[in-house]
Amino acid sequence: MLAAIAVDVHVTDTYFVVAHFHYIMVGGTIMGYMGALHYWWPKMTGRMYPESWAKLAALIIFVGFNLTFFPQFLLGYLGMTRRIHEYQPEFQVLNVMSTAGASILAVGYLLPFTYLAWSLRYAKSAGPNPWGATGLEWATSSPPPEFNFAETPIVTLPPYIYSRKETEVVG
């Protein structure tokens, strides 16, 4: 959207650009990383994590993320420039909202660190396939041994069957 000249002229060197960058980088990259970490955690460690805590952390991260960066879109649209050491008084409320959102976001990021570390010692065993997936990576123990399989597995299902329900329909 910043490639559209009508928008870019108005928001260049404002907090709108900061918000746009962070929505893409934090929202796209960090959220994807957190999702992948939670998906692969049982396979990597052999332990499950408390799913209710993970859902709570996801909600807190969502709220904190949007409360941190959405006000920055508004600040940029209203003309608050980047790289300033002191902002004008009319920007006070939105900057306080953004700061509060960053604090909430920090709590949201600390929660997974805490319950994932807890799961390493106290959580139940994940078993080889906690998600009921059909890929070969789930056909071995969690965590997988060094050479994964004692013998080469035989593939009997067609590709792109992702759950046990689909195998009942197809096979």
Beta strands, then each sheet from edge to edge (+ up, - down):
end
